[in-house]
Amino acid sequence: MLPQALIAPLASLLSFSLAAQDSTIYQVEYICETKIRKGRSQDGLNTLYFSGNRSLYVHNDFPIESGWAGESGNENRRVLHYIFGDSEGLPVYMDHSTDTMTYKNEWGDPNVNFIFSKPIPGIDWTILCLEREIGGYTARLAVGEFGGRTYEVWFTEEIPVPFGPYKLNGLPGLILEAFSRDEMVIYRFKSFRELKDPVVQIIPPADGVEITMEEFRDIRIEMLYRVESRGDVTDNSPHPNYEIEKNKWTILRDYKMKRAEKRKQRR
C-alpha cells in the first residue's frame, strides 16, 4: 500500500495526464495587488484557465469601458490615468505547443484594442529549498526576473503544469503566489478547481486589431505628429513603473531622443 503522503501527488499527476486527453479545463483564482503608476485597474480578482498546453489569464475587474480612472502621486502632485478599457478583461493567452503568447496592450487608442503575438517569455528560474503550504498544497520557492522586476514565486509540483499568474511561467508546477521584490506587484492564491461545466473557451483574444510592435510604434508616432502640429506639448512615454512590466513603453521616448540627436547633427 502506498504511503498517504504519496497518494495526493500521484492522484494529481494521473488526473492531469487524463486532462491532456479529455480537454478538462481547470481554473485558478488569484488576488492581484499593485502599486504601478497606471493605477489599480488590474487589481482584484484575476483568473487563470488552462487545459493541456494552453492557458488563458483574465483580469476580471478590469474596466470594460475606456475612461479616466486610477490615481497616483503624492500630496504635492496627484495624477489621474486614462484607462483603455477591454471587453475581454485584458487577456493573456499562451500555447506552449507552439511557443506563442497572444495578449492585449494596456496603452494605445481609446477606440481600438490592439492584439500582439510573440514567443512565450522565457524566465531563468532559480529553485530554492524553502517550502511552505498554500491552499493545502506543498509549494517551493523560486526566484526569477521578468519585465524588469525580480519575482519570488511559490509553485507546487502537485499540479505539474508550467502556468502562473499574468505572464509568469516555465516552472515544473503551477505558480500559486508571486511577489516582486520591489513590492510593486503581488499575486495571492485564492482557489483552484476543475470546471465541470465550463463556459469559458481557452482561445486567443479576438476583440481587437492584430498588430506588430513595429506597426504600433508607427501609429503612436503618427499620433505624436498630429498632437504636435496643433502646438501641444507631448509627454514622453509612460513612467518606467507605469505598468506591471517595467519600461514596457519606450516608443515615444526613444523616438524623441533620436529626433533630437538628428537635429543636433544638422546644426
C-alpha positions in Angstrom: 0.0 0.0 0.0 1.3 3.5 -0.9 2.2 5.9 1.9 -0.5 8.5 2.4 1.9 11.3 1.6 2.3 10.0 -2.0 -1.4 9.4 -2.8 -2.3 13.1 -3.4 0.7 13.9 -5.7 0.2 10.7 -7.7 -3.5 11.2 -8.0 -2.8 14.8 -9.2 -0.3 13.5 -11.8 -2.9 11.0 -13.0 -5.7 13.5 -13.3 -3.5 15.9 -15.3 -2.4 13.1 -17.6 -6.0 12.3 -18.3 -6.8 16.0 -18.7 -4.4 16.2 -21.6 -6.6 13.6 -23.3 -10.1 14.8 -22.4 -9.5 18.6 -22.6 -10.6 19.2 -19.0 -10.4 22.9 -18.1 -9.0 24.0 -14.7 -9.5 27.3 -13.0 -7.1 29.1 -10.7 -8.2 32.4 -9.0 -5.7 35.0 -7.7 -6.0 38.3 -6.0 -3.8 40.9 -7.6 -2.4 43.9 -5.7 -0.2 46.5 -7.5 1.4 49.9 -6.9 2.0 50.7 -10.5 1.7 54.3 -11.9 -1.2 53.3 -14.1 -3.4 52.8 -11.1 -5.2 49.8 -9.7 -7.1 48.7 -12.8 -5.6 45.2 -12.8 -6.1 44.7 -9.1 -8.7 42.5 -7.6 -9.8 39.1 -8.9 -7.7 37.6 -11.7 -8.4 34.1 -13.2 -6.2 31.6 -15.0 -7.8 28.9 -17.1 -5.7 26.0 -18.5 -6.1 22.8 -20.4 -3.3 20.7 -21.9 -0.7 23.0 -23.3 -2.9 26.1 -23.4 -3.8 28.8 -20.8 -5.8 32.0 -20.7 -5.3 34.6 -18.0 -8.1 37.2 -17.4 -8.3 40.4 -15.3 -11.8 40.0 -14.1 -12.2 43.5 -12.6 -10.5 45.4 -15.5 -12.8 48.1 -16.8 -14.8 47.3 -19.9 -15.2 51.0 -21.0 -12.3 53.4 -21.5 -12.2 56.4 -19.3 -10.3 58.3 -16.6 -9.6 56.0 -13.7 -6.8 55.3 -11.3 -4.7 57.8 -9.4 -1.1 58.0 -8.3 1.4 60.5 -6.9 1.8 62.2 -3.5 0.4 65.1 -1.5 2.0 67.7 -3.8 1.0 66.2 -7.1 -1.8 63.8 -7.9 -2.1 62.2 -11.4 -5.2 60.7 -13.0 -4.7 58.0 -15.5 -6.7 57.2 -18.6 -7.6 53.5 -18.8 -8.1 51.9 -22.2 -11.0 49.5 -21.4 -11.3 46.0 -22.7 -14.3 43.8 -23.2 -12.3 40.6 -22.7 -10.6 41.6 -19.4 -7.1 42.2 -20.9 -6.4 38.5 -21.6 -3.1 36.8 -21.9 -3.2 33.6 -24.0 -0.4 31.0 -24.1 0.1 27.9 -26.2 3.2 26.0 -25.2 2.9 23.6 -28.1 3.6 26.4 -30.5 5.6 28.7 -28.1 3.1 31.5 -28.7 1.7 34.2 -26.4 -1.1 36.4 -27.6 -2.2 39.4 -25.5 -3.8 42.8 -25.4 -2.0 46.0 -24.9 -2.7 48.4 -22.0 -1.7 51.7 -23.7 -2.9 52.7 -27.1 -6.1 54.1 -28.5 -9.5 54.5 -26.8 -11.3 53.3 -29.9 -9.2 50.3 -30.8 -7.9 47.3 -28.8 -4.6 46.1 -30.2 -3.6 42.4 -30.1 0.0 41.3 -30.1 1.6 37.9 -30.6 5.2 36.9 -29.6 7.1 33.9 -28.3 6.3 32.9 -24.7 8.8 34.8 -22.5 11.5 32.5 -21.1 12.3 33.1 -17.4 15.5 31.8 -15.9 14.2 30.5 -12.6 16.4 29.5 -9.6 14.6 26.9 -7.5 15.4 27.1 -3.8 14.9 24.6 -1.0 12.3 26.5 1.0 8.8 25.1 1.2 5.5 26.2 2.7 1.9 25.2 2.4 -0.5 27.2 0.3 -4.2 26.2 -0.1 -3.4 22.7 1.0 -0.6 22.2 -1.5 3.1 22.0 -0.7 4.8 24.8 -2.5 8.5 25.5 -3.3 10.2 28.9 -3.6 11.7 30.0 -6.9 13.3 33.4 -8.0 13.4 34.8 -11.5 13.4 38.1 -13.4 10.6 39.2 -15.7 9.5 42.5 -17.1 12.3 44.4 -15.3 11.3 43.0 -11.9 12.7 40.2 -9.7 9.9 37.8 -8.5 9.8 35.4 -5.7 7.2 32.8 -6.5 5.8 29.8 -4.8 4.9 26.8 -7.1 3.6 23.4 -6.5 4.6 20.2 -8.3 1.4 18.6 -7.1 -0.2 20.5 -10.1 2.5 19.8 -12.7 1.8 22.5 -15.3 4.1 25.4 -16.3 1.5 28.1 -15.9 1.1 31.0 -13.5 -0.4 34.5 -13.0 -0.1 37.1 -15.8 2.9 36.1 -18.0 4.9 34.2 -15.3 5.5 30.7 -16.5 8.0 27.9 -17.0 8.3 26.1 -13.7 7.7 22.4 -13.2 4.5 23.2 -11.3 1.7 25.7 -11.1 2.7 29.1 -9.6 0.4 29.7 -6.7 1.7 33.1 -5.4 4.2 35.7 -6.7 5.7 38.8 -5.2 8.0 41.3 -6.9 10.9 42.3 -4.6 10.3 46.0 -5.2 6.8 45.4 -3.7 5.1 46.8 -6.8 3.2 43.6 -7.8 1.6 40.8 -5.8 -0.4 37.8 -6.8 -2.0 35.8 -3.9 -3.6 32.4 -4.4 -7.4 32.2 -3.8 -8.7 28.9 -5.2 -8.1 26.0 -7.6 -10.7 23.7 -9.1 -11.7 21.7 -12.1 -14.6 23.2 -14.1 -17.3 20.5 -14.5 -19.4 22.5 -17.0 -17.0 25.1 -18.4 -18.5 28.1 -20.3 -15.1 29.6 -21.0 -13.0 28.8 -24.0 -9.2 28.8 -23.9 -8.7 30.7 -27.1 -6.6 33.8 -28.1 -8.2 37.3 -27.7 -10.4 38.3 -30.6 -11.9 41.7 -29.8 -9.3 44.0 -31.4 -6.9 44.5 -34.3 -3.9 42.2 -34.6 -0.8 44.3 -35.0 3.0 44.1 -34.8 5.0 46.2 -32.3 6.6 48.0 -35.3 3.1 48.9 -36.7 2.1 50.0 -33.2 5.2 52.2 -33.0 4.3 53.9 -36.3 0.7 54.6 -35.1 2.0 56.2 -31.9 4.4 58.4 -33.7 1.7 59.5 -36.2 -0.4 60.4 -33.2 2.5 62.4 -31.8 2.8 64.3 -35.1 -0.9 65.2 -35.0 -0.7 66.5 -31.4 2.5 68.5 -32.0 1.0 70.0 -35.2 -1.6 71.7 -33.0 1.2 73.2 -30.9 0.5 71.0 -27.9 3.3 69.7 -25.7 3.5 66.0 -25.6 4.8 63.8 -22.8 7.4 61.2 -23.1 6.5 57.5 -22.9 4.8 56.5 -19.7 6.8 56.2 -16.5 9.0 53.1 -16.1 6.7 51.8 -13.4 3.5 52.7 -15.4 2.6 49.0 -15.8 3.4 45.6 -14.4 6.2 45.2 -17.0 8.8 47.9 -16.1 10.0 50.2 -19.0 7.5 48.4 -21.3 6.6 51.5 -23.4 9.7 53.5 -24.6 8.4 54.2 -28.1 8.0 57.9 -27.9 10.9 58.5 -25.6 13.3 56.6 -27.9 11.9 58.3 -31.0 12.3 61.8 -29.4 15.9 61.1 -28.4 16.7 60.0 -31.9 14.9 63.1 -33.3 16.9 65.4 -31.0 20.1 63.8 -32.0 19.4 64.2 -35.7 18.6 67.9 -35.1 22.0 68.4 -33.3 23.8 66.8 -36.3 22.2 69.2 -38.7 23.4 72.2 -36.8 
